[in-house]
């Protein structure tokens, strides 16, 4: 099979008989990258476990060093002393009666809606607007909670779907 010039130049840098350490392999990947965009790298690891056995299950989580790169804008429906908690947690918008009217008129400048349980009567009126967009708060997703600060932190970290 014929290959192009760039492929042949990159192939000269790789020794297929050698096992590379992770850092060395990453450097080699960067040297052989020729595209003008961020290329994808696949990693295949043979762990030597049998997934049919419960004691050999492989589970894990990865913390990305720079986050997901996406900033999440939160709208919080709450009242009383929870307003201060929401502001301290970094909420972008605190909803009031004017906000409800604005949302009904088409304003959607937020990514996650969080509500305290005592405000669900107000949020319920927005069901036809928020529901189809997947923004309607619900307890199962963790967006209806008395712990407003924790919910905002989770939303900003990307834990709330």
KAGI-V380715 format. One record per backbone hydrogen bond with DSSP energy under -1.0 kcal/mol. CO is the residue of the C=O (numbers start at 1). NH is the residue of the N-H. If there is no record, write none. Layout:
((CO	NH) (CO	NH))
This chain:
((4	8) (5	9) (6	10) (7	11) (8	12) (15	18) (21	25) (22	26) (23	27) (24	28) (25	29) (26	30) (27	31) (28	32) (50	53) (53	56) (54	57) (64	67) (73	111) (73	112) (74	93) (75	114) (76	95) (77	116) (79	82) (80	83) (81	85) (82	86) (83	87) (84	88) (85	89) (86	91) (93	76) (96	100) (97	101) (98	102) (99	103) (100	104) (101	105) (102	107) (103	106) (112	75) (114	77) (115	145) (116	119) (117	120) (119	123) (120	124) (123	126) (124	127) (126	129) (126	130) (127	131) (130	135) (131	134) (138	143) (143	115) (146	148) (147	151) (148	152) (149	153) (150	154) (151	155) (152	156) (153	157) (154	159))
